[in-house]
Amino acid sequence: MLFFKRLSYCLVVGLGLVQESQAQEDQWDLRRCVEYAIAHNVSTRQADVQRRISGLLYDQSKKARIPTADFNTNTGYQFGRSIDPTTNLFTNQQLLFQGFQFNTNVTIFNWNRITNNMLASKLEAEAANADLETNKNDLALNVATAYLTALLSKVQVDIVEVQVKQSQSQLNDTRKRVEAGTLPELNAVDLEAQLARDSSTLISARSTYELNLLSLKALLALDAGAPFAIAVPPVDRIPVDPIAELEPELVYTMALQNQPVIKANELRRKSLEYSIKAAKSNLYPSFFAFGGLASNFASSNRKITGANFLGYNPPNPTNGAVTVNGDIIPLQTPNVQVLQSNKSFGELWEGWGTQMSNNFRQNIGVGISIPILGGWQSRTNYQRSKLNLTNAELIIEQGNLQLKSNIYNAYTSAVAAMQKYNAARNSVSAADRSYNYTLRRYELGLLSTLELITSQTNLTRSKIDMVNAQFDYVFRMKVLEFYKGQGIKL
């Protein structure tokens, strides 16, 4: 028994030293935790990326009013029978060719499709901003929950530490009396057993506190092995609004105005209204203007270096004839051998500027695009857009109902927690008086050790119940303040 007593005492002292060392570290309050979580949480950073993507899409939709323009060029060789791009005649020669082309197109009228797409993208970008705020709010609420849970476990550790000290003090006093012969050894043995139980409870409480800190660190995206300690403000000094100012119907009305998730749903509904108009415009003709510039160059890879006259070809009726002094003389074509050689690379490009100038051409005009049959795609998109709007309205309705339900649940829980806290305070007061009375009678030898232990255990349990109720009350009130638009603060 003495071994277990010393072991329990060593564990308690050792854990106490760890706790004291941790308390000396840099402490984190709730505000710092929330700010750090918002800056480092992965889901929040993903929401920010989505916000920036929506902003880019909005910028792109605004630039859709700008005319489109593109420039093309090509250079290459043609082999075999092909068309000379400068003469548009067939040739069997190898050709070096090059072409340049610039085209532009601008929409004149398309039933405000561009404007409606731009307005839809703008509202979607605003909704993405609201989504980011929703993510930050949800994260702040989760961090506050984890923070208060860790804070509650820390307060429970403090309560159990007091009980351990009381048990140790009572054991010391009882041991002296046993040695003096005024109390039996059984009293000391009972208190040693109680000290061991209290020490075990303290170890469990400190373990729970450490686990809650790890959960909070995970939420903050902190390394599990990094030093971390939270500030411990007195819970009774945490400001809360009077319950009368947090009537559920009032809080619900204010939440409809300030909660970003409600704002995001409404913005998406409006965005889909413009998307319907844009989809409907695809069913009607659109008018556009166009223009272009182009030129091209071609050069044979062979050059003529000379010719040899070989005489005349035999007469051929197809060549015709002429009459001279009454005599019919058939026409004969000369037989000439053309001498050719391959051009050098530089010679291939001779006349480039002249050809480009001579072949330079322009076009300008207006056009109309009339949708006739497109696999029913445009009409399907239009009908789907209307269904998307209906779905968005249902999401708003469901979101409002869920918000109202959450607020009423939080209010009901807050009222119950307040009543439970008040009852727990009365219980602690009564248990404290009972313990003091029991302790005095025990010191006079009028009560057994078991009765003292029972009274002390009842007091400790009452204090823990009161702290649980107090933290539950504070948390429920903070949730109502959150829905009211006041954020999370301690």
Buried (B, 14 or more C-beta within 10 A) or exposed (E): EEEEBEEBBEBBEEBBEEBEEBEEEEEBBBBBBBEBBBEEBEEBBEBBEBBEEBBEBBEEBEEBEEEEEEEEEEEEEBEEEBEBBBEEEEBEBBBBBBBBBBBBBBBEEBBBBBBBBBBBBBBBBBBBBBBBBBBBBBBBBBBBBBBBBBBBBBBBBEBBBBBBEBBBEBBEBBBEBBEEEEBEEEBBBBBBBBBBBBBBBBBEBBEBBBEBBBBBBEBBBBEEEEEBBBBBEEBEEBEBBEBEEBEBEEBBEBBBEBBBBBBBBBBBBBBBBBBBBBBBBBEBEBEBBBBBBBBBBBBBBEBEEEEEEEEEEEEEEEEEEEEEEEEEEEBBEEEEEEEBEEBEEEEBBEBEEEBBEEBEEEEEEEEEEEEEEEEEEBBEBBEEBBEBBEEBEEBBEEBBEEBBEBBBEBBEBBBBBBEBBEEBBEBBEEBBEBBEEBBEBBBEEEBEBEEBBBBBBBBBBBBBBBBBBBBBBBBBBBBBBBBBEEBBBB
